[in-house]
């Protein structure tokens, strides 16, 4: 099977069972400008007594220029994340980027993550495969690109969060994942 002119994305996991208490990730293509895309990843990291929240954000603009933000000192990215909204704002080097992703919780998969030392998986992330994302990129305060995509992968990870979502959906004890759970709509009063 040949794959030609395809857009792809790949990533590497956090490492040996190194899941932070909370993490987020997103990637979108499918903008009106075919060569534009956005990707971000972040998490709350605890090491010893220290606690820090970090997020990296990259946008490939139409024409190929890539803007990368996420150095806490020179190009910080602030993230407000829930299970249904990903709101990121970053700035540095004369650039600013705003990203807003949205997806209904009922459309999410609950995905397992590996625990290699225990030779098993556990519920780990709430994953949306077709969320929406809006991106605005500015240079020196002037909008240089904005785009909207309905083809965004959006994730909010955390072992406790994923386990709570399984319980909310009524999954049996021991379950490590679940498909989307579309709540029934209330009947209309016509």
N, C-alpha and C positions, 0 to 999 in steps of 0.2 A: 504494500500500500504506500503510495507516495503522498506527501503533504507538501503543497506548494503555496507560497504567498500566505502562509498562516501566521497569526500573531500568537505567541505563547508566553507563558510566565512560569518561572520555577523558583523554589525557595528552599532554604535549609532550616531544619528545626533548631530549637534552642539548645540542644545538646543532651547530655546524659541526665535524663529525668530532671532537667533544670527548668521546669515550668514555673514561671512567676505566679504570684497570687492572682494576677489579672494581666491579660494581654489582649492586643487588638491588632487587626490586620485588615487590609483592604487592597483591592486591585481592580481597575476598570479599564476597559477598552470599549470599542463600539461607539465612540464619539462621532459626530458629523465629520470631523477632521480625522480621517482614517489613521494617520500616523501619530496621533496624540494618545497618551495613556497616563495613568496615575497609579502609584503604589505607595503604601505606607505600612509601617509596623511599629509597634511600641509595647511597653509593658511597665509594670511596677516591679522593680527589682529590689530585693532585700539581701544584704550581705552583712552578716554580723549585726551591729547596731544601726548600720546605715540603711536608709530607704530612699530610693530615687525613682522618678518616673521619667522615661525617655521615649521619644517617638522620632522616627526617621520618615521623611516625606520626599518623594521624587515625582516630578512631572516631566514627561517628554512632550514638548511643544510641537505643534505642526512645523515641519521643516527640520526637525531633529534635535534642536537644542534641548538639553536636559538640565533642569534646575533641581538641585538637591539641598534639602534643609534638614537640620536635626542635631547639629552640634550644640549641646546645651549652652556653651559660652558665646558662640558667634552666630548661630542660626537656629535658635530654639523653636520648637514646635509645641504648642499647647494643645492637648487633646481632652475633650469631654466625650466620654463614651458610655453608651448604655447598650442594652440588648437589641435596640431598634434604631439608634441614632449614633453616627460617628461624626463628630464635629471637630475639625482640626484647623488651627491657625498657626502659620509659621512665617518667619521673616528673617532676613539676613542677606548681606551682600547687595543691598538695594532691591531685593526681590521680596514679595509677600505672596503667600498662597493661602487660599481658604478652600476647604473641602467640606462638604456636607453629604454624608451617606445616610440613606434611610431604607428600612426594610421591615415589614410586619413580622413580629415574633412567631406567629403561626406558620409562616413560610420557611422557617429555619429548620435545618437538620441539627440534631445533637450528635456530635461526632466523638468517637473515642480517641484517646491519645495513649501511647505506649508507656508502660512502666517496666522497662527492660529488666531491672534487678528482680522484679517479682514475676517475670514471664507472663504478663497479662496486660490487658488494656483496661482503662477506666474512662468514664465520661469526662470530656475535657473542654469542649468548645461548642458554642452556638454559631452555626455557619449558614450564612445566606448565600445562595448561588446566583440570584438574580435580583439584587437590590438596585437602587438608583443612587447616582452620585452627581453632584454639581461641583464644578471646580472653577475658581477665578484666580488668575495669575496676574500680578501687577509688577511692573518694574518702575521704580522711582515714583510710585503712586498712580501710574497710568495703567489701565487694563490693557494687557497685551494678548490675553486669550481667556476665553471662558468656554466651558463645554458642559454638556449634560449627557449622561449615559444611563441606560436602563439595564446594563449588563455588567453589574459590579458584584464581585465576590467580597463579602464583608463578614468578618469573624470577631467575636468577643469571647475570649477564652478564660477559663478559670475552673479548676476542678470542682469547687463548691458550687459555682454558678451553674455548671452543666448538670451536676447531680440534682440541684434544686429544680431545674427545668424538666428533667426526667420525672421527678416526683409530681410536679404540677400537671404534667401530661398523663399521669397515672401509669407510668411504666412500671413493670414488675421489679422487685428487688433484684439486684444483680445485673440489670440491663446497663449496657455501656454506650448505647446510642439509640437514636429514634429518627424516623422520617418526619417531614413537616406535619404539623398538627393544626389543620385549619379548623378553627372553632366554627361551629354552626352559627349562621346569621340568625338573628331574631326574626320571627315571622312578621311580615308587614301587617299593619292594622287597616288594610283596605276594606 
